[in-house]
Amino acid sequence: MISYRNGCLVCERYILGPMEVNTYLVYDENSNQALLVDPAEESQQILERISELDLKEITIVLTHGHADHIFGVDFFRSRLKAPVAISKEDSAMLGDPSLNLSCYLGDAIEVSPAEKLLQDGEKIQVGSQTGEFRLVPGHTPGGMVLIFDHFVLSGDTLFAGSIGRSDFPGGDGKILVETIKKKIFSLADRKVLPGHGPETTIKEEKNNNPFFGTLFNI
């Protein structure tokens, strides 16, 4: 587990599943509110950590609807009595193994519908801290990033030195690049915490990510 801190707001990273998904637990130390972002598989470690921190008001947030990010959803939803939030554009993926790609991974799953459908620009409160969801399509039609003052949870939209794949159904590489530039690179510099791999920063990706320039002739 790796922890990121900004004042009383803490973000803990857990690497879960065979595809090594970064699952994040975001909480305010001065409240019992938390977000569990992209629960990639069942994890007793995370349940015990939530209990240790005495977190009571938890929302499960999905950055997008691909299988590797949702395998643990119903496990945590049933045990935490937590609502699930996903973009309305990706919501149909939860219950459709062909759309969430699980049927191609040898373990088709159908997740119950989300309780909350997120829209571009929507805010979410974690204690005294406010996060903002931004729709960044291109990896999936409804890929979301979650922005706080000092870090961005980027899902499979933006990685260290790369971007999300756009060759899956509903993907579009040009739209992904343009929307990252508009929705993420317009922010002041801060940490980027992606759905796979190591952390990076907005400044690093603006300056050195090869997908912004010659690869897409932009």
Steps between C-alpha positions, in 0.01 A plus 500: 500500500625846403352811660465854362409785733380857468415637840220286642421342161670162456509277192623142546591285200454122490612295201239231437427223254695327223503822295648694794229763525557795731206503740483816713352570841449876541396637838502807720663431837256736670186325378366150441446562127700316234512397136607157382614547141512211250483194729672250273442189709392382843741625766482418869793738553294797382199393708721481809650839423155657466404350834824617661436856380135477611377619161122480485379705203663348192429538130642258245617705201575345161714696257367283217325171437772256393510166679841532661375804695166357614560139608481596868197728481227270630730357770556846648148627431343218701741521791520878528139576400658754267343653189681469167560801274597490132445727201165459330688434173676194645217377722380232256843336510447376855238243408629401157805265485559586135510874570709474817725250316485238777375238254838525326690451827350157573286612795186677377349724767184700533501773764173636637401846372664802656305704754649827373558613140767769482502798266783717373586768755321332788647556848547252783577574864752310714490663839611860451648423158318534167581294193381560146420239238591577140392292204801403287379262227725309267606193698131435561205723409455601864848500650519729803783667686461625857679824585604625843715804579831312493437180305296348218371143496527437128376142461613357166489840332854623566808303610863578563632537145187364334122519464219245514446255219248616243462179297224357720132550408406863555861621497634794300865602525467847351210588729696367798804715424295814438290454811801435724645826377175682566392340829829406672785701349305819561540442875785633711775245555417220743556127547333260258402169660412261215310174480817301433868565557687776685391851584600795285417870475310718258818697428695183420236372259452836327874522439598142426205273422553391135126484428473877506661612179632292216317173562164660431628792295361744755 
